[in-house]
Amino acid sequence: MTALFEKLLPVLIMVLIGLVMRKKSLVTASAINELKQIIVNVALPCILFLSFGNTILDSRYIVVVIMVFVLCGALYLMGFVLKYRIPRFFDSIFTPWFMAGFEFGMIGIGLFGALWGTGSLPIFMLIALGHEFFAWFICIPYVQFKSSGIFSIKGTVIRFLKTPVILGILGGLAANVTDVFSVMDEFFWGRSLLSAMNSLSNITVPLILIVVGYSLVFERSSALKAALYMAARLVGVLVFGTIALSAIHRFAGQIDPLFTAAFYAYLLLPPSYLVPVMVKDNEEERYFFSQTVIYYTVISFAGYVLLMLF
């Protein structure tokens, strides 16, 4: 129990720092938004590049990517069933994305890296890779089409390949295959670049947790509707996720000693923080999803504590 609290307390302290910074107005919301841009566009790509560049690649990882993609598809379909079968509560076009999206960047990397160590992040990021493909080629195009009536597969691919997080992943995989790190180690500029990227990676997790703490603003929302959304998602991810995990174990075997814990850590993540951002013309709906995602984040924190206990 003492070891558990030794891991949890630093996380809670960093989240608390963010809360205090907001309560005392030590940092403006615009400054936090700019910090998010630094995290998403610079720090996260660095940590992804180094993680995928140094991990040992295994052909069985393809099974993981495919099964996570299928898992997201099952949750997405569940969202449509809820939308059309129970429109009184689940009538939004964003319901499927709420059910299938996972905030692995701003929440997952911060929590998992803090509790299990940044050295364990590659296996966690591997699980999230299938989700990124699903989000970019299924979720986002659907919302854009429903909102504007326009869909371009070429535009989607270009935006996907230009996203800093994706560039970090693909760059890391390319560096891994070509063994470019060993070449960089032979030159002072290469060692300097890797050192700078490592320094950025080391501060990524604390910065994410502080930003998360700053963003936890609890306000009154539609309690029953929010509870139904959260309950439906939690049941769905645990049921379909356990089935997907069983299939991975069956077809890929034991990938990593930490894989099962990492997989459930992924399942416990809150919905994508992009859901309320994508709501453009309905302030009430944007507010509802914004608050529901925040409340779900608290559930994720509690879930991670339970996961560490077992």
N, C-alpha and C positions, 0 to 999 in steps of 0.2 A: 504493500500500500504506500509506503514511504517513497519508493522508487516512482510510483505512478504520480504522486503529487509533485515530485521533483521535476517531472516532465511537463505536468499541467500548469504549474504555477508560472513559469516564464511565459507561457502562452497567454494566460489570463492577465498577467502584468502588462504585456504589450498591447493586448486588446483594451485594457483599462487605460493605458496611456492615451490611446486614441479617443476613448470616451471623455477623458478629462480635458484633452485638447479642444474638443468640441464644446463641452460645457463651459469652459473658461474662455472660450473664443481666442485661444492662443494661436490658432491657425484658421484661415478663412476656408470656406468650402471651395472656392476657386483654386486655392493653393493645393488642396487635397486632390481636386480633379486633375491638376497639372502633375501631381505626384503619381496619380494613377496612370497617366500617359507615359511617364518615365518607366514605371513598372512594366506596363504592357508592351511598350515599344522598344525598350532597351534591356531592362533587367531580366524579364522572363525569357526573351529570346536567348540571352547569354546562358542562363541556367539550363535551358532546353538544349542548346547547342552542345554544351559541355557534357550533359547527361547522356544524350544519344550518341555523342562522339566517343564516349569512354565505355559504354555498356557493351557487353558481349552479345552479338547478334545471334539469333537462333531462328531457324526456319519455323519452329513451332509458334513463334510470335504472331505469325500470320493468322493462326487459329484464334488467338486472342482478339486481334483487330476485327476479324469477321464476326465473331460472336458478340462483341460489344456493339458493332453496327447493327446486328440482328436484334439485340436487346433494346437498343434505342428505337428500332422500327416497331417492336412489339409495344413499347410504351407510347409511341406516337399514335399507333392504331387505337390503343386504349383511350387516348385523349379524344380521338374522333368519336368513338363509341359513347363516351361520356357527353360529348358536345351535342350529339344528335339524339341520344336516348334520354338524357336528363338536362334539357336545355334551360330549365328554370335556374340551375346553379352553374352549369358548365357551358354557357352559350358563346363564349368568346372564341375568336379565331386563333387566339394565342394559347388555348387550353392544351392542344397537342404538344406544343413546344414546352409549356410549363411541365408537362409530364415527362418529356423525353430529354430535356436539356440538363446539363450538369455544369456547375461553376467550378471547374477544376483549376482554372488559372488563379483567380483572386482568392479563392477559399481553399481549394484542394491542396495546392502546392504549399500554401502557408501553414495549414494545419498539419498535413502529413509530414512535411519537412521538419516542422518544429517538434512533433511528437515521436517520429520514427527516425529522424536524422536525414539530412540532405543527401547522404550517401545512398539512401533507399529510394530516392525520387525516381530513378530510371524505370523501375518496375511499375510504379504508380503512373508515370507518364505514358508508358506502353499501353496501359489499360485505357487511358483517355484518348489515345490516338484514333480508335474506331469512332469515338463520339465526335471528334473534330470533323471527320469525313461526313458523318451523318448530318451534323449541324450545318455545314457549309453547302452540302449538295441536296439536302432534303428540307430541313427546317427553314432556313433563311430564304431560299427560293420560293417556298410555298407562301410565306408571309408577304414577301414582296409582290408576288403575283396576285394574291387576294387584295392587297392594298392598292396596287397600281394597275393591275391587269397586264403587266409586262414581265416577261421572263426571258433571260438570255443565258444559255449554258456557257457561251464564250465569256460573257462578262463575269459569271460566277466563278469560272476557272481562274480568270485573271485576278479577281479579288482574293480568291483563295491563296494563290501563289504569291501575292503581294503582302499578305498578312504577316506581321513580324513574328508571331508565335509559330506559324507554319514554316516560315523561313528558318527559324531557329531549329525546328525539328528536322526539316529536310537537309539543312546545312550540316547538322550533327551527324545524320545518317551518311551523308556524302563523305564527311571527314573520317567517319569510322571505316567505311569501305576502302577509302584511298590511303588510310593511315597518315593523314596530313599532319597530325599532331607531332609525330616523330620527326618530320621534316622541319616543322616550326621550332622544335626544341634545339635545332642545330644553329639557329640564328638568334641574335639578341632581340631583334624586333619581334620575332615569333614568340619568344619567351615573355617579352614585355606585354604583347597582346593577350596571351593566355593568362598572365598574371592579372591584368586589368579585368578580364572577363571573370576570373575567379573571385576577385574582390567584389564585383557587382553581384555575383551569385550569392556571396556570403551575406550581403545585406538585404537580399530580396525577401526572404521569409519574414524578418522583423518588420520591414516596411509594409508588407501585405497585411500583417496582423494589426499594425497600427491603423492602417487605412480602414480595415474591416471594423475596428472598434469605433472609429470616427463616424462610420456610415450607419451604425446601429441606432437609428432613430425610431423609437416605438410610438406609434400613434393609433388612435382608434380606427378600426376598419370594420367591414362586415364580418363579424366574428363567425357566424355559422357558415357562410360561404367560404371563408378562408380556411376554417377547420376541415370542411369537406374536401377542398382542393389538396390540402396537406395530407390528410388521411388517405385519400385515393392514390396520391403519388407514392406515399411511403409504402402502402400495401403493394402497389404495382412493382416498384423497384425491388422490393425484397423477394416477391414471388418470382417474377421474371428473371431477376438477377441471380437467384439461387439456381434456377434452371440453367441459365447461361453458364454459371460457374461449374455446375456438374458436367455440362457438355465440354467445357474446356479441359477439365480434368480427364474426361474420357478420351478425348481425341489428341490432347497435347501432353498428358501426364503431369507430373509435378514440375512446374516451371521454375519456381523459386520458393524457398522456405517461407518467405513473407507474402507470397502471392495472394493467398486467401484473405489475409488481413487487409492487404492493399485493395483487393477487389471490393470487399465490403466497405472499406473507407471511401472508395469511389461511389458506391451505391448510396451512401449516406449524405453525399454532397447536396447542397440546396440547388434549386433550379437555376438556370443561367441568369446572370444579372442583366443580360441583354433583353430579356423579355419585356420589362417595363420600358426600356429605352426604345424599343420598336413600336410601342403604342404612341401614335402621333396625334390623332384627332379626338381622342376620348380621354379627358383628364380624369374622370372618375375611374375608368378602367386602368389607366396608368397608375393611379394612386393605389388601387386595390392590389395590383400585381407587385408594386414596389413594396408595400407593407407585408404582403404574404411571403415574398421572398426573404425579407428580413426575419420574420417570425420563423420561417423554415431554417434559416441559418442557425438560430438558437437550438432547434431540434438537432441539427447536424453536430453542433458542439457537444450536446448531451450524448448523441450516438457514438461519437468518437471516444468519449469517456467510457461508455459501456464496452465498446470494442476493445479498448486497452485492458479492461478488467478481465476479459475472457480470452 
